[in-house]
């Protein structure tokens, strides 16, 4: 087992220290805390990186499933509603808020 520090992981993954610390807090990246010092098992990091590989065929399948004739506003409306539960109005191009408080301003 070879233990390395945050600096070495940053260099290996080509990411900022702040990104590594967020990943540690979220439990995204395997790490150890030894008397307050953060260390990584290099073998575990290599396996973790291999597990992060994305499947680009899913992107192709998704794009193929979107009809060429489907209106972009319908796609946006559905995506916003599914992720936030808020309705989308393409005429206002933004989050829907109560406009009543803004009248007369």
C-alpha positions in Angstrom: 0.0 0.0 0.0 1.4 3.4 -1.0 -0.1 6.4 0.7 0.0 9.8 -1.0 -1.1 13.2 0.1 -3.5 15.8 -1.4 -0.8 17.5 -3.5 0.1 14.2 -5.2 -3.5 13.4 -5.9 -4.1 16.9 -7.4 -1.2 16.4 -9.7 -2.3 12.9 -10.7 -5.9 13.9 -11.4 -5.1 17.5 -12.6 -7.6 19.1 -10.3 -7.5 21.8 -7.7 -7.0 21.2 -4.0 -10.5 22.6 -3.3 -12.0 20.0 -5.7 -10.2 17.2 -3.8 -11.5 18.5 -0.4 -15.1 18.7 -1.7 -14.8 15.1 -3.0 -13.5 14.1 0.4 -16.3 15.8 2.3 -18.9 14.2 -0.1 -17.3 10.8 0.2 -16.8 10.7 -3.5 -13.1 9.8 -3.4 -11.6 7.1 -1.2 -9.4 8.7 1.5 -8.0 8.2 5.0 -7.5 10.7 7.9 -4.4 9.8 9.9 -4.0 12.1 13.0 -5.7 14.9 11.0 -3.7 14.3 7.8 -5.5 13.3 4.7 -3.9 10.4 2.8 -4.9 8.3 -0.2 -4.1 4.7 -1.1 -2.7 4.9 -4.6 -4.1 1.4 -5.5 -7.6 2.5 -4.4 -7.3 5.8 -6.3 -6.4 4.0 -9.5 -9.4 1.6 -9.2 -11.6 4.6 -8.3 -10.5 6.5 -11.5 -11.2 3.4 -13.6 -14.7 3.2 -12.1 -15.4 6.8 -13.1 -15.3 6.1 -16.8 -18.4 7.4 -18.6 -20.4 5.4 -21.0 -20.7 7.6 -24.1 -23.2 5.2 -25.7 -25.9 6.5 -23.3 -25.4 10.1 -24.6 -25.9 8.8 -28.2 -29.0 6.8 -27.2 -30.5 9.9 -25.5 -29.8 12.1 -28.4 -31.3 9.6 -30.8 -34.5 9.4 -28.7 -35.1 13.1 -29.0 -37.3 13.7 -32.1 -35.8 16.1 -34.6 -39.2 17.8 -34.7 -39.5 18.2 -30.9 -39.7 21.8 -29.9 -36.7 23.0 -27.8 -39.0 24.8 -25.4 -40.8 21.5 -24.7 -37.5 19.9 -23.9 -36.4 22.7 -21.6 -39.9 22.8 -19.9 -39.8 19.1 -19.1 -36.2 19.2 -17.9 -36.8 22.2 -15.6 -40.0 20.7 -14.2 -38.4 17.3 -13.5 -35.4 18.8 -11.7 -37.1 21.7 -9.8 -40.8 21.2 -9.9 -41.2 24.7 -11.3 -43.0 25.6 -14.5 -41.1 27.1 -17.4 -42.5 29.9 -19.5 -40.4 30.4 -22.7 -41.7 34.0 -23.1 -39.9 35.0 -19.8 -36.8 32.8 -20.3 -36.1 32.4 -16.6 -37.3 31.0 -13.3 -41.0 31.7 -12.8 -41.6 34.0 -9.9 -44.7 35.8 -8.7 -44.8 39.0 -10.9 -47.6 40.6 -8.8 -45.0 42.1 -6.3 -43.2 43.7 -9.2 -46.1 45.6 -10.7 -45.9 49.4 -10.4 -42.2 49.3 -9.7 
